[in-house]
């Protein structure tokens, strides 16, 4: 998918060697990062320098590892059901209430099984 069409959902992984990969949503970024061997066999998790996601309310890039992710909401991204990233925990709680979210997760709590269930 052509990611420039969807700047409001942009996510990015930057590797230590300066290369990077851009995604049209957080869900696809997690699919990639949780299965690097499949998508980029020359890289491992230790090669990742930083991950960025777009805060749903501010539409600014924020640190992916520090973000809060709402799953199960009534907001869909370019690829359907999506994890909605927010910078602040209070924003995530409010978003979850306003948009019928099911739960709020931190980066470390997102698993491949959770991502697969969104497809």
C-alpha positions in Angstrom: 0.0 0.0 0.0 1.2 3.5 -0.7 1.7 5.0 2.7 1.8 8.7 1.7 -2.0 8.5 1.3 -2.5 7.8 5.0 -0.2 10.2 7.0 -2.6 10.1 10.0 -1.8 6.4 10.6 1.9 6.5 9.7 4.3 4.2 11.7 8.0 3.8 11.2 10.9 1.6 12.3 14.4 3.0 12.1 17.4 0.6 12.2 20.8 1.4 13.7 22.4 1.4 10.3 20.1 4.3 9.3 17.7 2.3 7.1 14.1 2.5 7.9 10.7 1.1 7.0 7.4 3.0 6.8 4.0 1.6 7.4 0.4 2.7 6.7 -0.7 1.7 10.2 0.4 0.5 13.6 -0.9 -3.0 13.0 1.3 -3.6 10.0 4.3 -2.2 11.9 3.7 -4.7 14.6 3.3 -7.6 12.1 6.7 -6.6 10.7 8.5 -6.0 13.9 7.2 -9.2 15.6 8.3 -11.3 12.6 11.5 -9.7 11.3 12.9 -13.1 10.2 10.1 -13.3 7.7 10.0 -9.8 6.4 13.7 -8.7 6.7 15.9 -11.8 7.4 19.1 -9.6 7.5 17.8 -7.8 10.6 17.0 -8.8 14.2 15.2 -7.0 17.0 18.6 -5.9 18.3 19.1 -3.9 15.0 16.1 -1.6 15.7 17.1 1.8 16.9 13.6 3.4 17.3 10.0 3.0 16.5 7.5 5.8 15.8 3.7 5.8 15.6 1.3 8.7 15.0 -0.7 9.9 17.9 -4.4 9.7 17.0 -5.3 13.1 18.5 -2.2 15.2 17.8 -1.2 13.6 14.5 2.4 13.8 15.5 5.0 11.1 15.6 5.6 9.7 19.1 7.9 7.0 20.5 6.2 3.6 19.8 7.7 2.0 22.9 6.1 4.7 25.1 2.7 4.9 23.5 -0.5 3.5 24.7 -2.5 1.3 22.1 -6.2 1.0 22.1 -7.6 -2.2 20.5 -11.1 -3.1 19.5 -12.4 0.4 18.9 -14.9 1.6 16.3 -12.1 3.5 14.5 -10.6 1.7 11.4 -7.3 2.5 9.7 -6.3 2.0 6.1 -6.0 -1.8 6.6 -9.1 -2.3 8.7 -9.2 -2.9 12.4 -6.2 -1.1 14.0 -4.3 -0.5 17.2 -4.8 3.2 17.9 -1.7 4.8 19.4 -1.9 7.7 21.9 0.9 9.4 23.8 -0.9 9.9 27.1 -2.6 7.2 29.2 -5.5 9.6 30.0 -6.1 10.1 26.2 -6.1 6.4 25.7 -8.6 5.9 28.5 -10.8 8.6 27.1 -10.5 7.3 23.5 -11.4 3.8 24.7 -14.5 5.1 26.4 -15.6 7.3 23.4 -14.8 4.7 20.7 -15.9 1.5 22.4 -12.4 0.2 22.8 -11.8 -3.2 24.4 -8.4 -2.6 26.1 -5.3 -0.4 26.3 -2.0 -2.1 25.8 1.6 -0.9 26.1 4.1 -1.8 23.4 5.6 -4.7 25.3 2.2 -6.3 25.8 1.3 -6.5 22.0 1.8 -10.0 20.7 1.6 -11.6 17.3 -1.6 -13.3 18.4 -3.3 -10.0 19.2 -2.2 -8.6 15.8 -3.5 -11.7 13.9 -6.9 -11.4 15.7 -7.3 -7.9 14.2 -7.1 -9.2 10.6 
